[in-house]
Each structure stands twice: as C-alpha cells, then as structure tokens.
C-alpha cells in the first residue's frame, strides 16, 4: 500500500500525515498539539529526537532533528568549522549547534504556500533525509569534538551518499 492511499481528500493537516507515518514506521511519538508532533527515530549511531510543527502563519512544515552532546569549550571552534563544511554537503536542510540546550540540530522547512498540501511521501522523505544526514555526519562530529581531528580530517569518515543500486 502506498503511503498516500489513506489520504484521498485534499485538505489533510500535515501533522496528521506525520502521525500516520509514525504509526506506519512504529516510531514512538507524542502528538504535542494540533500543530506539533515529536518522535524518537532509531538510527545506527543513536536515537534521534525528531519533531515537526506546522506554521499556518508562513505555511511551512518545520522539521527539527536533534541529538544531545556536550562538546568541550576548547573544541567549539573546530565544531563550528565542521558545521560550515558539512552544511556544504547538505542541499536540503542544515546543521546548527544549540549551545544553551547542548544539542546538535538538523533543520529543514517545507514551504507549502498558496494552500499546497504535503504528500505522505514528501513528509516521509523529509524525516528519512534528516535522519540519514545525522547518521552520515555523526562520526565526523564525534571525531572533531572528541577525537581531536581537524574538520577536514573528520570529514573523511562521513559516509558518502549512495547513488544507484548494486
């Protein structure tokens, strides 16, 4: 069954779609409100906190994928340099460091201006892409922050995106 089969009508709230996907993938989730949902998505390296919220004001579906970390203060310059480097490899979304919350964050916004609606496949791709980006760059972040590697050296372990099939 295609992900979009249950949604034959046009006016489906984006967070309802996310809730359906969370159930489909058997992710732990909490529907925080009508316009927000939080999930725990298991990756290879760790479990990521993924939240999506709908903003009717700017008609956008906002995704935030986070994981906790506490880098030593003396490694923050390397972390910031690494963020610049790895964001050059992210065409949809970007990483940032939220120092106050001690969280590494991947953010993405899907603009649905003019009354557009998101398809379940689009939302599923948003979530999958966020987790894949976190998984891809997690080892590089670890090496730069705790392994004493330069951002350039740490990026050597970033898993390359796969294209095609074997």
Secondary structure, 3 states (H helix, E strand, C coil): CCCCCCCCCCCCCHHHHHHHHHHHHCCEEEEEECCEEEEEEECCCCEEEEEEEEECCCCEEEEEEEEECCCCHHHHHHHHHHHHHHHCCCCCCEEEEECCCCEEEEEEEEECHHHCCCCHHHHHHHHHHHHHHHHHHHHHHHHHHCCCCCHHHHHHHCCCCCCCCC
